[in-house]
Amino acid sequence: MDWPSIIGNAVRGMFGPEAAIFALSAIGLNIHFGYTGLLNFGQVGFMLVGAYGVAVSVATFGWSMWVGVLVGIACAVVLALILGLPTLRLRGDYLAIATIAAAEVLRYFYRSSTLEPLTGGVYGLRQFADEFFAINPWADGTYGFGRVTFDHRSMWVMTVTWGLVALGCIMVKLLISSPWGRVLRSVREDELAARSLGKSAYSFKLQSLVLGGAIGGLAGVLMAISAQSVQPDSYDPKVTFYLYTIVILGGASRVMGPVLGSILFWFIVTFFDAFLRSATASGLIPSSILDSGDVGAARFLLVGLGLVLLMVYRPAGILGDQKELRLDVR
């Protein structure tokens, strides 16, 4: 067993671009779920429209990538309005149904053969973020120490994404500490009480949905830029449930909860992946028990088991409070 390589892979996973992107999207979901009590089961849909907003703008229409970033965020805002306007006056579970259905409808919509000239269909779009990497201040080469190294492209993506995560945390801290944030918390705790004090619960929930959706759309933009490609099947429902895992693991309604949750989630996932691959390659785990092709599924089985134990012994997450999970979904 090559333990230095296993640990090195896990540390790279916890600080890599993917962890930062998921942390940013989880910040948006935490505004929905943690602070407002909105059951959004389609956060991946906001990431999808954000990613395709920038990709289609550049690869199909030939616009500047920076315009495409704005288009991606605008698409996420429009999606939040389309979903929120008709559902937020109803019971909370209607939003859950609408969001998970919308995310899947959008995935099939973007992968349809009819839209292939525009979206690339099942093949997606590629090579549309050259403007982003053209301003990379990191010189060519690798950075890090020991087994934990990143190339200059990854360092640039990490600089931007973790920087935006920091800004997102500061923004959330300021908003939640403001009167607006206190109204959100009151809506989560008891919507009828908030309404009895003259607050428009519908308006505040819609604002929360738009803000968290826009942050999710920005995360989708960064995911597309980081990979220099978009493909619709990369945005399936399991991404949303990874995000819920991250929020609950770190602690719902905590500013740093999504960040800590993402770091720990990707450390655990990459650790188990590297460990199982090394164990099967060395013969420590016989192929009759686990084949190398099944490692991807096995790692999430182990992560799922760990999350079950977490929900039994620490249901509010590492930083969370038990009472924060009590939602008023009327």
C-alpha positions in Angstrom: 0.0 0.0 0.0 1.4 3.4 -1.1 0.1 5.4 1.9 2.0 8.7 0.9 0.2 8.6 -2.5 -3.1 7.8 -0.9 -2.9 10.7 1.6 -1.5 13.0 -1.1 -4.5 12.3 -3.4 -6.9 12.9 -0.5 -5.3 16.2 0.4 -5.3 17.3 -3.3 -9.0 16.4 -3.4 -9.9 18.5 -0.4 -8.3 21.6 -1.7 -8.7 21.1 -5.4 -10.9 23.1 -7.8 -13.8 20.6 -7.5 -14.0 21.1 -3.7 -14.1 24.9 -4.2 -16.8 24.8 -6.8 -19.0 22.5 -4.7 -18.4 24.7 -1.7 -19.6 27.7 -3.6 -22.7 25.9 -4.9 -23.3 24.6 -1.3 -23.2 28.2 0.0 -26.1 29.0 -2.3 -28.0 25.8 -1.2 -27.3 26.8 2.4 -29.1 30.1 1.9 -32.1 28.1 0.6 -32.1 25.2 3.0 -30.2 26.3 6.0 -31.4 29.9 6.4 -34.8 30.0 4.7 -36.0 26.4 5.0 -36.6 26.0 1.3 -36.5 22.4 0.1 -34.6 23.0 -3.2 -33.8 19.5 -4.7 -32.6 21.0 -8.0 -29.6 23.1 -7.2 -27.8 21.2 -10.0 -30.3 22.8 -12.4 -29.0 26.3 -11.5 -25.4 25.0 -12.1 -26.5 23.5 -15.4 -28.0 26.7 -16.8 -25.0 28.7 -15.6 -22.5 26.3 -17.2 -24.4 26.3 -20.5 -25.0 30.1 -20.4 -21.2 30.7 -20.6 -20.5 27.7 -23.0 -23.2 28.6 -25.5 -22.4 32.3 -25.4 -18.8 31.7 -26.4 -18.8 28.4 -28.4 -22.0 29.0 -30.3 -22.5 32.7 -30.6 -18.9 33.8 -30.4 -19.4 36.3 -27.6 -16.7 37.2 -25.0 -16.4 34.8 -22.1 -17.0 37.5 -19.6 -20.3 38.3 -21.3 -21.0 34.6 -21.1 -20.4 34.6 -17.3 -23.1 37.3 -16.9 -25.4 35.3 -19.2 -24.9 32.2 -17.1 -25.7 34.0 -13.9 -28.7 35.7 -15.5 -30.0 32.3 -16.7 -29.9 31.1 -13.1 -31.8 34.1 -11.9 -34.5 33.6 -14.5 -34.8 29.9 -13.6 -35.2 30.9 -9.9 -38.0 33.3 -10.9 -39.7 30.7 -13.1 -39.6 28.1 -10.3 -40.3 30.4 -7.4 -43.2 32.6 -8.6 -45.8 29.9 -8.9 -44.6 27.5 -6.1 -43.5 29.6 -3.1 -47.1 30.6 -2.2 -47.8 26.9 -1.8 -46.5 24.3 0.7 -42.8 23.8 0.8 -42.8 20.4 -0.7 -44.2 21.8 -4.0 -40.9 23.6 -4.4 -39.0 20.4 -3.8 -41.0 18.6 -6.5 -40.7 21.5 -9.0 -37.0 21.9 -8.6 -36.0 18.3 -8.9 -38.3 17.9 -11.9 -37.0 21.2 -13.5 -33.4 20.1 -13.1 -34.1 16.8 -14.9 -36.2 18.4 -17.6 -33.4 20.9 -18.3 -30.8 18.1 -18.5 -32.8 16.2 -21.2 -33.6 19.5 -22.9 -29.9 20.4 -23.3 -28.9 16.9 -24.4 -31.7 16.7 -27.0 -30.8 16.2 -30.7 -33.0 19.1 -31.6 -30.8 21.5 -29.8 -27.5 19.9 -30.9 -26.5 22.8 -33.2 -26.8 25.1 -30.2 -25.8 23.0 -27.2 -23.8 20.1 -28.7 -26.4 17.6 -27.6 -25.1 14.6 -25.7 -21.5 15.6 -26.7 -21.7 19.0 -25.1 -19.4 21.9 -25.9 -15.6 22.4 -25.4 -12.8 24.9 -25.5 -14.6 28.1 -24.6 -12.6 29.4 -21.7 -9.3 30.4 -23.4 -9.9 34.0 -22.3 -9.8 32.9 -18.7 -6.6 30.9 -18.9 -5.0 33.6 -21.1 -4.8 35.9 -18.0 -3.4 33.2 -15.7 -0.7 34.9 -13.5 0.8 31.5 -12.5 3.9 30.6 -14.5 4.0 27.2 -16.2 5.0 24.4 -13.9 3.7 22.6 -10.8 3.2 24.0 -7.3 3.0 22.3 -3.9 5.1 20.0 -1.9 5.6 16.2 -1.8 2.7 14.3 -3.3 0.4 17.3 -3.0 1.0 19.3 -6.2 -1.1 21.2 -8.7 -0.3 22.5 -12.2 -0.4 26.2 -13.1 -3.9 25.9 -14.7 -5.4 24.2 -11.5 -3.7 26.9 -9.4 -5.4 29.6 -11.3 -8.8 28.0 -11.1 -8.2 27.4 -7.3 -7.2 31.0 -6.8 -10.4 32.3 -8.4 -12.8 29.7 -7.0 -11.5 29.7 -3.4 -11.4 33.5 -3.6 -15.1 33.6 -4.6 -15.9 31.1 -1.8 -14.3 33.5 0.7 -16.3 36.4 -0.8 -19.5 34.3 -0.7 -18.9 33.6 3.0 -18.4 37.2 3.8 -21.5 38.2 1.9 -23.6 35.6 3.6 -22.3 36.6 7.0 -23.2 40.3 6.4 -26.6 39.4 4.9 -27.6 37.0 7.7 -26.5 39.5 10.4 -28.7 42.2 8.8 -32.4 42.7 9.3 -33.0 40.9 6.0 -31.3 37.8 7.3 -33.2 37.9 10.6 -36.4 37.9 8.6 -35.2 34.8 6.7 -34.6 33.0 9.9 -38.0 33.9 11.2 -39.6 32.6 8.0 -37.7 29.3 8.4 -38.7 29.0 12.1 -42.4 30.0 11.7 -43.7 31.6 8.6 -47.1 32.5 10.1 -45.4 34.4 12.9 -43.3 36.3 10.4 -46.4 37.2 8.3 -48.3 38.3 11.5 -45.5 40.9 12.0 -46.2 42.3 8.5 -43.3 40.6 6.7 -44.0 39.2 3.2 -42.7 35.7 3.6 -43.3 35.1 -0.1 -41.1 38.0 -1.1 -38.3 37.0 1.2 -38.4 33.4 0.1 -38.3 34.5 -3.6 -35.3 36.7 -2.9 -33.6 33.9 -1.1 -34.2 31.5 -4.0 -32.9 34.0 -6.5 -29.7 34.7 -4.5 -28.9 31.1 -3.8 -29.7 30.2 -7.4 -27.4 32.9 -8.7 -24.6 31.6 -6.6 -25.3 28.1 -7.8 -25.3 29.4 -11.4 -21.9 31.0 -10.8 -20.6 27.7 -9.5 -21.8 26.0 -12.7 -20.0 28.7 -14.7 -16.7 27.9 -12.8 -17.2 24.2 -13.3 -17.5 24.7 -17.0 -14.5 27.0 -17.2 -12.4 24.7 -15.1 -13.1 21.7 -17.3 -13.2 23.7 -20.5 -16.2 21.6 -21.4 -19.9 21.1 -20.6 -21.8 17.8 -21.0 -25.4 17.6 -19.8 -25.1 14.2 -18.0 -22.5 15.7 -15.7 -25.3 17.6 -14.1 -27.6 14.8 -12.9 -29.6 14.7 -9.6 -26.8 13.1 -7.6 -24.9 16.4 -7.7 -27.6 18.0 -5.7 -27.5 15.3 -3.1 -23.7 15.6 -2.8 -24.4 19.3 -2.1 -26.9 18.4 0.6 -24.4 16.0 2.1 -21.8 18.8 2.1 -24.3 21.3 3.8 -25.4 18.8 6.4 -21.9 17.5 7.1 -20.5 20.9 7.7 -23.6 22.2 9.5 -26.7 23.9 8.0 -27.2 27.6 8.6 -23.6 28.1 9.5 -21.5 30.4 7.3 -18.5 28.1 7.2 -20.6 24.9 7.2 -20.5 24.4 3.4 -16.8 25.1 3.2 -15.9 22.7 5.9 -18.4 20.2 4.5 -16.9 20.4 1.0 -13.3 20.0 2.3 -14.2 16.9 4.4 -16.5 15.4 1.7 -13.8 15.5 -1.0 -11.1 14.3 1.4 -13.2 11.3 2.3 -14.2 10.5 -1.3 -10.7 10.8 -2.7 -9.2 9.0 0.2 -11.5 6.0 -0.2 -11.0 6.0 -4.0 -7.2 6.0 -3.7 -7.3 3.5 -0.9 -9.5 1.0 -2.7 -7.6 1.3 -5.9 -4.3 0.7 -4.2 -5.8 -2.2 -2.2 -7.2 -4.0 -5.2 -4.0 -3.4 -7.3 -1.8 -4.8 -4.5 -4.1 -7.8 -3.9 -5.0 -6.8 -0.4 -8.6 -6.9 -1.5 -9.1 -9.9 -3.8 -10.8 -9.3 -7.2 -13.5 -11.8 -6.1 -14.6 -9.3 -3.4 -14.0 -6.0 -5.2 -13.1 -5.5 -8.9 -11.1 -2.4 -9.8 -14.1 -1.3 -12.0 -16.4 -1.2 -9.0 -14.2 1.1 -6.9 -16.2 4.2 -7.9 -19.4 2.7 -6.5 -17.7 1.2 -3.5 -16.2 4.5 -2.3 -19.7 6.1 -2.2 -21.1 3.1 -0.4 -18.5 3.7 2.3 -19.1 7.5 2.3 -22.9 6.7 2.6 -22.2 4.5 5.6 -20.2 7.2 7.2 -23.0 9.7 6.6 -25.6 7.4 8.2 -23.4 7.2 11.3 -23.1 11.0 11.2 -26.8 11.4 11.1 -27.2 9.0 14.1 -24.6 10.6 16.3 -24.3 14.1 15.0 -27.5 14.9 12.9 -26.8 18.7 12.9 -23.4 18.3 11.3 -20.0 19.3 12.7 -20.8 23.0 13.2 -24.5 22.9 13.2 -27.2 23.1 15.8 -30.0 20.5 16.1 -32.7 23.2 16.2 -31.6 24.5 12.8 -32.9 21.3 11.1 -36.5 22.0 12.3 -38.1 23.5 9.2 -41.5 25.1 8.8 -42.4 24.1 5.3 -46.0 25.4 5.2 
